[in-house]
Amino acid sequence: MPKKMDLEMDDSHPVEPDTHVFTGTITAWRSDYGELFTDSGVTVPLLTRGLPAVPVGTRLTLVARKFKPLFQIERVVKRG
C-alpha cells in the first residue's frame, strides 16, 4: 500500500500548503529572485522565476507560499 503523502515542509516537499499575504515595496527583482520590504519592516526573499518584471520601488501586495528558504509567489496585486 502506498505511503500517505505528508505535505508538511520537509526535504521531499519543500513547499508549504498554506499561503501568506505580504504588502510592501520591491527592493530587488531579477529573473529568478526578488525581495519585498514589508510595511512591518521584514525583507521577504522571493522566487520570481517565470513572472513579469516588477520595477524596484513598486508597492504591491502579493500572495506567496513558503518554498524554503524563499517564498514562491502565487499572485501579485499591484498597489499605488
C-alpha positions as CSV (number, residue, x, y, z in Angstrom):
1,M,0.0,0.0,0.0
2,P,1.4,3.5,-0.9
3,K,2.6,5.7,1.9
4,K,0.3,8.7,2.6
5,M,1.8,11.9,1.3
6,D,2.7,14.3,4.0
7,L,2.6,18.0,2.8
8,E,4.5,19.4,5.8
9,M,7.6,21.4,4.9
10,D,10.4,18.8,4.7
11,D,13.1,17.8,2.3
12,S,10.8,15.8,0.0
13,H,8.0,18.5,-0.1
14,P,9.7,21.9,0.2
15,V,6.5,24.0,-0.4
16,E,4.1,24.8,2.5
17,P,0.5,24.1,1.7
18,D,-0.7,27.5,3.3
19,T,-0.3,30.9,1.7
20,H,1.0,34.2,3.2
21,V,0.0,37.7,2.2
22,F,2.7,40.4,2.2
23,T,2.4,44.1,1.5
24,G,5.4,46.4,0.9
25,T,7.9,47.7,-1.6
26,I,10.0,45.8,-4.1
27,T,13.7,46.3,-3.3
28,A,15.1,43.8,-5.9
29,W,13.6,41.9,-8.8
30,R,15.7,39.8,-11.2
31,S,14.7,36.9,-13.5
32,D,14.7,34.3,-10.6
33,Y,15.0,36.2,-7.3
34,G,13.5,39.3,-5.7
35,E,13.0,40.9,-2.4
36,L,10.0,42.7,-0.8
37,F,10.5,45.0,2.1
38,T,7.2,44.7,4.0
39,D,5.3,47.5,5.8
40,S,6.2,45.8,9.1
41,G,10.0,46.1,8.3
42,V,10.8,42.5,7.2
43,T,12.6,41.6,4.0
44,V,10.9,38.7,2.3
45,P,13.0,36.7,-0.2
46,L,11.0,35.8,-3.3
47,L,11.2,33.2,-6.1
48,T,10.3,35.3,-9.2
49,R,11.1,32.8,-12.0
50,G,8.5,33.0,-14.8
51,L,6.9,36.2,-13.6
52,P,7.0,39.5,-15.5
53,A,9.5,42.1,-14.2
54,V,8.4,44.5,-11.4
55,P,10.3,47.7,-11.1
56,V,12.3,48.4,-7.9
57,G,10.3,50.8,-5.7
58,T,6.9,49.4,-6.8
59,R,4.4,49.0,-3.9
60,L,2.4,45.8,-4.0
61,T,0.6,43.1,-2.2
62,L,1.4,39.5,-3.0
63,V,0.2,36.0,-2.0
64,A,3.0,33.5,-1.6
65,R,3.9,30.1,-0.3
66,K,7.0,29.2,1.7
67,F,9.4,27.4,-0.7
68,K,12.4,27.0,1.6
69,P,14.2,29.2,2.0
70,L,12.3,31.6,-0.3
71,F,8.6,32.4,-0.9
72,Q,7.1,31.2,-4.2
73,I,4.7,33.9,-5.5
74,E,1.1,32.8,-6.2
75,R,-0.4,36.1,-7.2
76,V,0.7,39.7,-7.4
77,V,-1.7,42.7,-6.8
78,K,-0.1,46.0,-7.7
79,R,-0.8,48.9,-5.4
80,G,-0.2,52.7,-5.6
